[in-house]
Amino acid sequence: MAELADWDVAVVGAGPAGLTAALAAAAAGARTVVIERAEHPRYKTCGGGLIGTSLAAAARHMQVPARDRIHTITASLNGRREFTRRDDAPLLAMVSREEFDDELRKAAADAGVTLRQRAMVRGISEDGGLACARLADGTSVRARVLVGADGSSGVSSRYAGVRFQQVDLGLELEIPVPAPVAAQWRERVLLDWGPMPGSYGWVFPKGDLLTVGVIAARGQGDGTRRYLREFTGRLGLAGFPPARDSGHLTHCRADSSPLRRGRVLVAGDAAGLLEPWTREGISFALRSGTMAGMAAADAAAAPDPVRLDRALDAYPAAVGQALVPEMDAGRRLLTAFSRHPGAFHTGLASPKGWHAFARFCRSELPFAALVERKPVGMVLSLMSRF
Ligand SMILES: Cc1cc2nc3c(=O)[nH]c(=O)nc-3n(C[C@H](O)[C@H](O)[C@H](O)COP(=O)(O)OP(=O)(O)OC[C@H]3O[C@@H](n4cnc5c(N)ncnc54)[C@H](O)[C@@H]3O)c2cc1C
């Protein structure tokens, strides 16, 4: 006989993936708990740039605490060949992750989700028809289904056997700046294509704070740090002491990497769901979290093992349909960009290139649809070959 579950659905991690999973599960009537090792509001190394998809997904649950709305993008090629484009409609929204995640936490609490903060999950197991999260304090939480959303280096990834094909190191500074400097950056971001293949840097404005970061393939720590130093120096920002200076790895899943093991689903960074070129992950976390939460609630309510299995299998199928094509397209863009950043920069500066990029930012044109266009596909294939 099956043991008694404490919960229908238990979620590990209260980031965007975990909280949207909990919101979806609770909306479907599941008794849902989220276990989070930190306490909100908590810092997370992240640019906090929201593309249109992220904004729309988050706005379903809360008033998005945007610190800025971006109308202007400046792009440069390792500090050279700078150009600026402006659009009347906002392109991106900028959030501080402390504020964004905390608002999502409040929405989950309002929806009836129980949140256990300062509770670290040490291990996951399955027994007696239940999933079990073992906590650092020696207690455990048992649920009919568990959603692992504890980021890319977490216990859920390891339990599910997630495999990563691309690992990058992101470094970021949060720099408080005086009002005249903040005014120069209002409504504008800078994207700089960096000196290492596939690398780039950014300045994201958040009112009186600038998030300045760079990202590059793992294994080039010294070069990545040098790039951040030079980037910050050339922008005249090196004289302002950063309030935070941190780094974090991003992981993109391998093609056949699992999204489910038994009664455990993995979502967001824990599943390696991230767009490989921009390393944009918030929209993937919000969408995969919602899909996982819906599947988990369905499975928890299933009257027999066959229907439970079918409900859980709906999750990898939904990710395969909606998110995998976008990752594939991002990978193609990254390959071409890594080999020919200069040609990429020229293309982006062209009216068509800029129009396509602006539409990507607003999520009117997903990368998957862009690379399906014959001329774009042909150019990318050529660029990737030579
Ligand atoms: C430098 C950098 C810049 C980025 N900039 C952007 C950007 O501008 N826009 C964008 O869309 N994406 C960006 N990303 C990616 C984005 O940050 C992630 O994709 C996103 O945070 C994934 O959300 P998540 O909910 O899956 O994981 P997370 O946000 O990492 O949340 C995981 C949660 O799980 C908790 N946790 C971890 N382990 C345990 C445990 N054992 N027990 C309990 N709780 C646990 C953590 O405390 C955390 O709260 C950036 C990433 C980096 C590294």
The ligand as an ORCA input file, in Angstrom:
! r2SCAN-3c Opt
* xyz 0 1
  C      25.400     36.403    -15.002
  C      24.021     35.963    -15.425
  C      23.160     36.888    -16.020
  C      21.891     36.479    -16.429
  N      21.062     37.412    -16.983
  C      19.836     37.040    -17.393
  C      18.944     38.026    -17.942
  O      19.246     39.210    -18.005
  N      17.737     37.598    -18.386
  C      17.358     36.281    -18.308
  O      16.258     35.943    -18.759
  N      18.173     35.342    -17.754
  C      19.380     35.701    -17.280
  N      20.187     34.773    -16.689
  C      19.678     33.405    -16.481
  C      18.712     33.385    -15.286
  O      19.319     33.985    -14.168
  C      18.307     31.936    -14.942
  O      18.011     31.235    -16.113
  C      17.096     31.911    -14.005
  O      17.410     32.465    -12.760
  C      16.601     30.465    -13.809
  O      15.583     30.436    -12.838
  P      15.352     29.119    -11.944
  O      14.133     29.374    -11.156
  O      15.439     27.928    -12.784
  O      16.629     29.037    -10.980
  P      17.140     30.062     -9.871
  O      16.705     31.445    -10.174
  O      18.597     29.793     -9.725
  O      16.388     29.607     -8.546
  C      16.756     28.405     -7.873
  C      16.338     28.522     -6.409
  O      16.597     27.274     -5.775
  C      17.167     27.507     -4.488
  N      17.944     26.310     -4.139
  C      19.093     25.886     -4.696
  N      19.494     24.734     -4.113
  C      18.566     24.432     -3.177
  C      18.418     23.360     -2.256
  N      19.332     22.380     -2.187
  N      17.351     23.361     -1.430
  C      16.419     24.338     -1.496
  N      16.508     25.380     -2.357
  C      17.563     25.429     -3.193
  C      18.023     28.761     -4.692
  O      18.279     29.414     -3.484
  C      17.135     29.570     -5.651
  O      16.249     30.430     -4.955
  C      21.468     35.146    -16.246
  C      22.323     34.214    -15.639
  C      23.595     34.622    -15.212
  C      24.485     33.637    -14.546
*
